[in-house]
């Protein structure tokens, strides 16, 4: 857990005073604070003791002017209120805190023009790097900023952008979720989709179709209900399926939030989960293990995705080599699924 800020720090103490008390030159103190050169153990201890005695806090503005860095990283997210993005942003923040960088969060709201404007704003604020989480921004708008700043992409990889990209296998995760329901004997599996233009949602639909095809089950468009990753549209999707009189014994929702809405709609219709209908989500949000019944879902490591993105952008800023670790999805079976009743 990052240390609490010292609200009693001495803003009037100077670097020169630290140097005088430590018995070293101001340049030695500066090198120690910036980490720009090795300082002997004896001098390090003397500088740290002087800093503690004076309760000294470096002037970040002066340091940024001297170093050309602001020690800030821009984080372009989409929906800062989303439970999924909350987990990922927490990972970014923790990774940056380890290297003493501060995040500057902005939201694009799935609007390409707004995302481009926010990215331009971050660049104008002279952040040292950017983490971009999903979105619809044009590749050329990203590339224009990437010429000046290190950028790490999350949830997006394109052939035209030669940038580090952290993704999870949405198609495989959806396949695992649907395959689980098929193995329980369900052949009529409905699918609550995500936004039609969202890459993750598209890949989850493909994974759902893969599992049906492998099992010899004909894909039926009538069993696909449109939603947008939010609880309200998960509820509407259930109403759409029931009013169409589509026959189904199981539902795979493209994310947990949609599954929460679906669960509530089924409850209000007197349909039991899992006795009448099995239900699977995708994400494994923190609430999913506490809802009633606990939700079977596909776990994607949202926190780890954010942490790796934050860690990688710091490595890029500081000119260090980096390597992206593969992130796995896994099925988490809980009480919302059961064998099909004959």
N, C-alpha and C positions, 0 to 999 in steps of 0.2 A: 504494500500500500504506500503511495507517495507520501512524503513527509508533509505535515501541515506547514503553510507559509508562516514565516516568523514576522508577526505583525509589530513586534517591538524592535525590528532591525533599525540600526542607526543610519539614517540617510545623510547625515552630515559628515560622517567619517570619510576620509579620503584614502585613495590608494597609497599616497605618499605617507600618510600616518601609519598605515599597515606596514609599509616598508621600513619606516624608522624604528618602530617597536620590534619588528622581526630582525632588524640588523642586516637587511638585504637591500638590494637596489629595487626601485620601482619596476624596472623591466623584469626582474625575477618574479615579483608578485603578479605582474601581468601575464607572464608565461605560464605561471601556475594556474591562474584563473581561466585562461583560454585553452589550456592543455596543448599549447602549440609547440612546446619543447619539454624535454625531460628536466626535472628539478631534483637535486640531490635529496636524500631522505632527511638530512638534518635541516636543510632549508625548507622543505615541505612542512616539517613539524613546526618550525619557527613561524612560518606564514600562517598556518592553521591556528596556532596559539594566539597570534596577533589579531586575526579575524575574530576569534571567539572573544578576546578581551574587549575589542571595540564594538562587537556585535555588528560587524561591517557587512553591508549589502552592496554588491557592485551596481554601478549605474548602467542599466541595460541599454539605455539609449546611447550612451557614450561608447559602450562596448560594440554595439551594432555598427556605429559610424566607423569605428576603428577597424573592425573585422570585415565589414561588408555583409554581415549576416544579422538577422533579426531574432534567431533562435525560435522562430515560429514556423509551423507547417499548416498550410491551408487544407481543410478537409471538406470536399464537396460531396454532400450526401443528398438524398432525395426527400425523405420524410423523417424529420428528426423525432417525431412522436411515435414512429413505428417501433414495436417491440424488437423486431429483427434488427433494424438499424441501431437501436439503442445498444444491443449486445456488441455489434461490430464496432460502433464508435467508442464503447468502453475499452475494447481491445486496442484501438488506435491510440487512445489517450494514455493507457498504461504503458504502451511501448515507447511513446514519445517522452513520457515522464522519466523513464529509465535513463534517457540521454539528455534530460533537461531541456527538451523542446516543448513549447506550448502550442496546442492546437487552436486554430481559428476556424470554427464551424460555420458553414453556409449551406443553404438548401436550394436545390434546383427544381423540386416538385414535378419531376418527370417532364419538364418543358425544355426543349433544346435551346430555345432563345434565352430563357432564364438561366440555364446552366452555363451558356457561353458568357453571359453578363457576369455571373458570379465568378467564373474562372478568371475573367479579365479583372474583376475587383481584387481577387486574391493576388494576382500578379502585380497590380498597382500598389498593394499594401506591402510589397517586397517580402513576401514569405520566402523561406528558403527552399521549399518544396511543396508538392501537392499530392494528396491522396484523393482519387476520384472514385466514388462508389456508385456503380451502375450508371443509369442515365441514357439519354438519347442525343447528347451533344454530337455534332458532326466531327468526324476524324480530323478534318482540316483545322477546325477551331482548337482542338486539343494539340495538334502538331505545332501550331503557331506559338503556343505557350511553352511546349516541351523543348523548343529550341533554346529557351532561356532558363528553364527550371526543371529539376528532376520531378517526374510524375510517375506515380504508381497507380495502375488501374485495378479496380476490384469488380469482379462480375462482368467483365467485358474484355474480349480479345478480338482484334481484327487484323487482317493481313496487311492493312495499310499503315498500322501503327507499330513501330518497333519499340515498344515500351514494356516494362515488367507488368504482367497481368496475373492476378490471383483469382482463380475461378474454382468452382466445385462442379462435379459431374451431375448436373441436374437430370440429365436423361437417365443415367444409371439409377439415381435415387428414385425417380418415378417408376422405373421398371421394377425395382425392389418392392415398392409399396403395392403396385398392382399385382405383382407375382404373389405376394403374401396373401392377398385376398383370393386369388385364383386357387392357391394351394389349400385354402380353407373351404373350397367347394363353390365359391361364388363365380358365376358366369356372367351375370348381369351386373356389371360394375359401372356405375355412373362416375363422371369426372366433372368436378367443378374447376373451371379453368381460371387462369390469371389474365391480365391485360393482353390483348391480341398482339400488340406490338412490343411486348416485353420478352427479351431473349430467354430468360429463365422460364417463363411461362410456356413459351414455345417448346423448349426442350423437355419440359415435364409432360406436355401433351404427347410428344414423340415417344418418350419412355413408356407412357401408358399404352400407346398403340403397339409398341414393341412387345410388351408382355402379352397383350391380347393375341397378337399374330402368332407368337411362339406357342401359345396354348391352343391355337386353332379356333379362336373365338372371333367372330366377325365384328369389326368395329362399327358401331352405330352412332351416327351424328346426333340422333335423338337423345342419347345418353350424355351428351356434353352440354353442360349449362355454363353460360358465360358469367364471369365475376371479375373482380379487380383487386384481389388480395386483401379486401377488407371484410369485416364481420357482417356488415349490412348486406353486401352483395352475396355473401354465403347464404344468408337467410333467403334472399330473393331467388337464388339458384334452386333451393329446395322447393319453393313455391312453383317455380317454372317447371321443374321435373314432375311434381305431383299433378299439376294442372294439365300437363301434356299426357298424363296417364301412362308414362313410361314405366316399364317394369324393371325394378332393380332391387338387389338385396345387399348391395355394398356401395360405398362412395369413397372415391379418392379425391380429396380436396387439394388443390395446388399449393396451398400454404395453410399453416395452423390457424391464422386469423379467419380464413374462410371456413375452416372446419368448425371453429367456435360458433360462427353464425349458423352454420348448417345444423349443428347439434341443438341449438336453441329452437330453430324452426321445426325440427323433427319432434322435439319435446312438446311444442305447442300443438302439433298435429296428433299427439298421442302415439307417436312411433318411437319404440324403445331402441336404445343403443346399448349393447350390440345384439339384443335378443331378436329384434326385427330387422335392423340394418346395421352392418358393420361400417365403421368410419375410420379413415386414415388421413392424416395431414402431412405437412412437409415443413420442416424447420427445426422442430423440437424447441420451441420457445419455453422460457422458464415456467409459464403457467400451465403448459400442456401436461405436466405430471401431476397437477393438482385439480384440474377440472373434473367434472363428473359425467361419465367415467373417465379416468385418466386416458389420455389420447395416444393411440398408436400413431407413430409419425416417423418421418425420415429426419435424422439428425444431421444438419450441416453445421460445421463448427464456426458459427458467426463470430464469436469472440476471437478465436484463433485466426480467422481471416483478417479481422481488423488489426490484431497484434502483428501479424506478419507484414501487413501493408505499412504500418507505422515503423516497424523495425527496418524494413527495406528502404523506405524513403530516407531515413536517417543515414543508412549506409551509403546511399547514393550521394546525399549532400556532402558527406565527409570523405568522399572518394574512396570508400572501402569496397572490396568485392562483396557481392551478395549472391545468394542462391535461394530460389523459391522452393520450399518444401511442398510436396503433394499433400493435398487435404482430402480426406476421405469422407464419404457419406455412409451412414449406416442406418438400418431399420431398427427402431426401438419399439418393441411389441409391448403394449399395455392392454388395459381392459376394454377398449372400445371396439375390438374385433373379436369375432368368434366364428366357429364353423357354421356354414349355411344350414338352416333348419330345413329338413326334408318334409 
